[in-house]
Amino acid sequence: MSSEMDYIKSLVSAQTYLYQYGAAFFICIGSIGCIFNLIIFLKKNLRKNPCSVYFIAYNVINLYQICISLLQAILIYGYSISVATWSNSYCRFVYFSGYVFDILSSFYLIMASIDRMLCTSRNARIRRHSNHRVAYTCIIVGTICCMLFHSPSLILVNIIEIIPNYYVCYSNSDGYLAFTNYYLLIKVILIPTVMIICEIYTIKNMQSSHRARVIPMSNTMGTVLNPGRPKDRQLIKILLVNITVYIIFNLVPAVISLYQQIVQYQSKSLAQSQMISFLTTVSNVAGFIPICISCYINLMVSKTFRNEMKNVLLCK
């Protein structure tokens, strides 16, 4: 019994230190990285490309997630401070925004990959759909749909007292909880699958473009789309590496979500329950890593990005 309690205490301590130091480190590098990403993708020579529009939206959402969602996780798991239980309105907003911004981050990355898949197509009619008008429309419509889809949390989530003097921001609706469990399971499986499919088609299109010259074509916004241009190639490279990193780190939440669904009805000891809780918190931190290191990935893989970063730092 003593060894089991020592084991549980060690897991609790590891979880606390993970958020106090590890997550705090990711907040610092992640917020700085997102700001630099926004500065660079907003530069005139890059924002002409529709893919950069998706990257701008992606980094705006990521900055919110890092500074708000990850910070709240640090306060809860690192310092046992739950700001979400201050009021019902704030509780619902936190729950709602957490779901919305999490799905929008991956949605914008998927849309960027679809844009690059269209841009690299040998079919001129397909390439025509890679433009700013489509990008802005997808961002606006997708954002509204995500907000409407998660709007039930603004009604069904409340501050609940689970034990005397211990409150959590949660839903007491069994139907909504079951829905969110299956939704999260589907999300962690479906999103990486869609990204992999888009990544494969983009690579195939690029290989085809090397074998047969693709004639540049002006879109409705007056932008020339040509996957052979250096900046287009650099954006494709940035996107493919970011997607690969996203998939690798989100395999952890996917595996743990599957495991939780398998063992949810099995009787578990206190040590086993604590281990599942620990793995869940680790997976939550792992899910933030791709968005925190995105800027540094871009620096490593793209010469264009490095040059733009150098110009920003030198105030050129």
N, C-alpha and C positions, 0 to 999 in steps of 0.2 A: 504493500500500500504506500509506503514511504517513497519507494522508487518511482511509482506511478505519479505521485504528487510532484516529485522532483522533475519528472519528465514534462508534466503539464506546465510547471512554472518556467522551465527552460523554453518551451514553445511560446508562452506568453511574453517572456523577456525578449526572445528573438523577434517576435512580431512587433513589439514596442520599439526596439532598436532599429528595425527595418524602416519603420515610418519616421522615427525621429531623425535619423541620419541619412538613410538611403533615399527615401522619398523627398526629404528636404533638399538633398543634392540635386535630384532631378528637377525640382521646381526652379532652382537657380539656373541650371544650364538650359532647361527647356524654355523658360520664359525669354531668356536672352536669345536663344536660337530662333524662336518664333518671330520675335521682333526683327531680327536680321533677315529672316526669310521674307517677311512682309515688305521691308525696305527694298530688298533686291527685286522681288517679283513685281513691285509697283513701279519700277523704273520703266521709262518710256519704251526702251528697246525690247523689253521682255513682255510687258503687259499687252503688246500688240497680238501676242499669241493666245488663243482661247484656252490653251492648257494652263497658262499662267493665271487666268481668272479663277480656275478651279483651285489652284495652289494658294491663291490669296484667300479665298473662302475657307479652305482647309486649315490654313494657319491662324485665321481669326478664331475659328472654333477651337483649335488646339490651344491657343493662348488662354481662352476662357477655361477650358478643361484643366489646364495646368494650374492656373492661378486661383480657381474657385473649387473645382471638384477634388483635385489632388490635395489642395490645402485643407479642405474639410476632412478628407481621409486621414491626414496627418494629425489633425486635432482630435479626431475620434479614436484612432487606433494607437497614436503615439502619446497623447496626453489626456485621453479620456474626457475630452471636452466636446459635447454635442451641440453645436450652434443651431442645428436643424430643429431642435426641440424648443426654441425660444417662443415660437408661435405657430399656430396651425397654417396660417397663410405662408409663412416662410418655409415651413416643412414641406408643403405641397409644391412650392416653387422650386425648392432644391431637388425634390424627387423628380418633378417634371423636367426641369432643365438638364438634370444629369442624364436621363434617358435620351432626350432630344439631341443634345450636343454630342453624345457618344455615337449615336447612329449617324448624325450628320457628318461627323469627321470621316467615317468610313465611306459614306455616300459620296462625298466630294472626291475622295480618292478613286472610287470606282468610276465616277463620271469623267475624271481626268484620264483614266485608262481607256475608257470607251472613246473619248475624243482622240487619243493617240492611235487607237485601233482604226478609227475612221480616217484619220489624217494619212496613215500609211497605206491605205487601200489603193490598189491599182485602178479601181473603178472611180471615174471622175465624179459621177453622181453621188457616190458615197462620201468622197472627200469633201463635197460641197457642204455637208452637214457639220463639218468641223469649223465653226465660226463663233463669233462673240454673241450673236443673237441667240443661238441655241444654248450657249453656255449660261448666259444670264437667265434665260427662261427655265432651264433645268435647275439652276440654283434656287430661284424664287419659288417655283412650283414644288420642288423637292422639299424645301424648308417648310412651306405651308403644310404639305401632306404629312410630314413627320410630326409637326406640332399638333395637327388634328388627331393623328393616330394615337399619340400619347396623352391627349387631353383628359381621358378618364382619371388619370392620376391626380388632377387638380380637384377632383371630387372625392375619390375613394381612399385617399391617403390622409392620415391624421396622426396626431401625437398619441401614442398608446402607452399606458403604464403596464409593463409586462410583469414586474415584481414591485413591491412597495418602494416608492421613491426612485424608481428607475424607469425613465421614459425613453421611447424610441420613436423615430419617424417611420411609420409603417402602415400597411393597409390591413384592416381586419376582415376584408372580403376574401373568402376562400376562392371564389371564382376568379377574381383579379390576380390573386397570388399564383394560382395555377397557370393563368394566362402568361404572366410575366416569366415564370419558370421556363415554360416551353418556348416563349419568345426569345429569351436569352440563349437557350440551347440551339434554336434554329439560327439565330444571328451569328453565333460563333462558328457555325458550320457553313452556312450559306455564303456569308460575305467573303471569306477566304477562297471559297470555291469559284465565285464569280470573278474575283481578282485573278486567280490562276488562269481561268479561261481567257479573259481579256489579255493577260500577259502573253499567253501562248500565241494568240492570234496576232498580236502586235509584232512579236518576234518573227512569225511566219511572213507577215506582210513586209517587214524590213528585209528579210532574206530574199523575198521575191523582187523587191525594188533594186537589189544589187544585181539581180540577173537581167532585169528589164528596166530601162530608164523610165522613171515616172515624170511626165510632163507637168510642171507647176501649173496651178490653176487659181485664178483670183476668185475669192468667195464674195458674198454679197456685201461684206464690210470693207472690201478693198484690200484684204490681206492675202498674201500669196502663201499657200500651204505647200510645202515641199519637204518630205521627210529626209531628203538628201542634204538640206541646208544644215550648217553646223549647229545653229541654235535649236533647230527642231530635233536634231540628233541628241543634243545635250539634254533637252527636256525629256525626251523619251528615256534616256539613260537614267536621269534623276528619278523619274516615275517608276521605272522597273525595279530599281534598287530599293526605293521606299516601299513599294508593294511587297517585295521579297522579305524585307525586315519586318513589316507589319504582320505578314503571315507567320513568320517564324515565332515571334513573340506572342502572337495570339493563339498559337497552338496550345500554350499552357492553360489559358482559360477554357478552351474548348475541351481539353482532356479532363480537366477538373469538373466542368459542368456535366459531362457525360458520366463521370464517376459518381457525382452527387445524385443524378437521376437514378443510377443503378442501385445505390445503397440507401436511398431515402426512406424506404420502408423497413429496412433491417434494423434490429436492435444493436445499439452501439454503446461501448463503454465510454466513460468520461474522457479517457485518453484519446480514443478514436474520434470522438466528437471534436475535441480540441485540435487534433491533427487536421481534420477536414476544414475547420475554421482557419487554421494557420495556412493551409494550402490555398484557400480562397483569397486570403489577404495578399499572399505572395502573387497569385495570378492577377489580382487587381493592380499591383505595382507593375508587373510585367506588361500589362496592357497599356500603361502610360509610357513605357520606354520608347516605342517607335516614334511617338509624336515629340518626345523630348530631345531625341538625337537626330531628328530630321535634318536640321541645318548642317550638322557636322557630317552627316552622310553626303549631303549635297556638295560640301566642300571637298570631300574625298573623291567623288566620282566625276565631278564636272569642272572642266577648265574654265568654262564661261562663268560659272558661279563663283569660282575662286577669284577671277579677274574683277567681277562686279563687287565682291566682298572687299577686295583690296582698294577699289575706288571709293567705297563707302567709308572705310577706315581712314583713308587719306583725304576724305572730304572733297573728292573730285566730282 
